[in-house]
Amino acid sequence: MPTGVALRDPREQLFAAAERVLLREGASGLTSRAVTDEAGVSKGVMHRHFPDFDAFLTELVLDHASQLETQTTALRESVGTGTVVDNLAAVLVSLFSPVTVAIIPLITFHDQLRSRLRRAAPGGGIAILAQATAAISDYLARERDLGRIAADTDIDSLSLSLVGGGHLLSAENASRSLPDAATLSLVTAVLANSAGQRPS
């Protein structure tokens, strides 16, 4: 990039480039050189905005986690409407987008990144999975209060099962944009087995 040309939102430009690299090459291909090459900027641009590459990765994950707030807000607003199965199936697909599915292995296998995330976002080294689990737990508790799932439902176990199953399904087919039969079957089975009834 020519010297003296101002970048618009260089942090966002670098984040977008990192997401493209992740989708194309996976976590193993995400290096500082790959990101700056993809963004079309010099390595100095990254160093001006982030003290090191681990700091960049931490901010990348936290930025993506903040974007997921739209999906978690929509889930909270769906309490008492539609069906519990449809609401959960829809949020699993939206939470586990292709970028999310690509970011999770990055967190899982990067010890320094997990350590920084724990300091930056208490409650979860794997920030995105923790965020999804918390949102689904909150939703299920609210639906339980309304009587739409059984009063003795184990919310914590249910949430972990849904998040784990939703992640696996999305990893197998990251191109989905709408809940498919597999996601609907997963949610129906997990809720029915845990609640002892077919949820409304």
N, C-alpha and C positions, 0 to 999 in steps of 0.2 A: 504494500500500500504506500503511495507517495507520502513523503514527509510533509506535515503541515495540513493534511486533510483531516478534518474533525470527524470523529465517529459519533453517531447518534446512539445513545444508550449502549455503550460498549459492553457493560456487564450483561445486558439482555442479549446482545449479539453473540457473546461468548457462550451463554447458556444455551441459546438456540443451536449454535454450532455443535456443542457437546451432545445435545439430544440427537442430532442427526448422526453423529459418529456412533453413539450408543445403538441406535436403531440399525445402523448399517454393519457395524463391526463388533458389537457387544462390548461388555465391560473391559475385556482384555485389550481392546483396541483404543480405549479412551486414554490418551496421553496428552500432555500439554501441547506437544508439537502437533498432534492430530487436531486438537481443538483450534489452535491458532491458524493452522493451514486451512481448515474448513471455514473458519470465519474470515479468512483473507486478511489477517492482520499480523503484525510482528509479535514475537514473544514478549517484547517489552510492554505491549498493551496489557497483557495478562498480569505482568509483574507490577504495573502501576495500580491495578485495582485489587490484587490479591497478594498477600505476602508469600504464599507458596501454593503449589498445586493442590495439596490437601485442603487448604482453606477454600480454594475454588470449588472443589468437589462438595465440601460441606455446604457452601452457599447454594450450589446447584440443587442439592437435595432439599434444603430448606425452602428454596424458591418453589420447587415443584410441590412440596407438601402444602405450601400456602395456596397454591392454585387448586388443590383438591378441596379446599374449603367450600367451593361452590357446590360440589357434589354432596358434601356432608350437610350443608345447609338445606339443600333440596330434600334430603332424606328426612331431616327433622320436620320440615314443613309438610311432609307426606303422612305424618302420623294421623291415624284415624280416617284416612282416605284410601280409595282403591282397595287392593288386597295386600296383606303383609308379604305374601310370596312375590307378587309383581313388583312391589316397592323394593324389596331386597335384591331381587334379580337385576333390576335396572341399575341399582347403585353398585353392585358388584362389577357389572360391565363398565360403568363409567369410571369407577375408581381404578380398576386395573386396565388402564389404557396401554397401548404399546410402549409409550415412554415409561410409564410406571413399572411395567414388567421388565423393562431393560435396566431401570435404575436399581431395582431390588438386589440383583446379584452383585452389583457394584458395592452396595452397602454390606452385604453378607460376607464378602470375601476380602474386605478392606478394613483391617483392624484399626488403623489410625483414623479412618473416616468414622467408624462406629464410635470410637472414643471421643472424637470431637462433637459428634451429634449428641452423645449423652450429655456433654457439658452444655451444648447450645440449646437442646430441647429435652429437659428432664423427663424421664418416663419412658424413654425408648431409644436404644441405639439404632434399631431399625425403624426409623421415624415414620415411614409411610405405612408400614404394616400396623404399627401401634395406633396411628391416627385412624386407619380404617376400622380397626377393632373397637376403638373407643366410640366412634360414630355409630357403629352397628349396635354396640351394647346400649348406648343411650336410646337409640330408636326402639329396640326391643323392650327396654324397661318401660318406655312410654306406652307402647302398645299393650304390654302386660297390665299396666295401670288402667287401660281402657277396657280390659277384658277380651281383647282380640286374640290373645294367646293365653295359654293356661297359667294360672297363678303360681304353680310350682316349677315353672320353666327355669332351668339353669342358664341364666343369661350369659355368664362368662364362657361356659363351655360351648354354648350355641354360637357365640360371636367368633370364637377361635375356629370352630369347624367351618363356618361360612367364609371367613377370610382365607383360611388355608385352602379350602376347596375352590373358592373363586379365583385365587391366585394360580392354582394348578391348571384350571380350565383356560384361563386367559393366556398362560404361558404356551399352551398347546395351540391356541387360535387367537393370536393377538390382534387380528384384523376385525374382530366383531365390533359392531356399533350398536346392536340391539340384543337384548337377552335372547339366547337360543334355547333349544329344547334341553340341552345338557345343563345349562345354568338353572332353568326353571325346575328341572328334576332334582338337582342338587338341593336347592332351597326347600322345595316341598318335602324331600326325604329328611333333611336335617331337622326342619321344624316339626314335622310329624313325629319323628322318633323322640325328640327331646321334650316336646310339649305333651305328647300322648294324645294328640288330636290334630286334625287337619285345620291349620290356621285360616282365618277368614281373609 
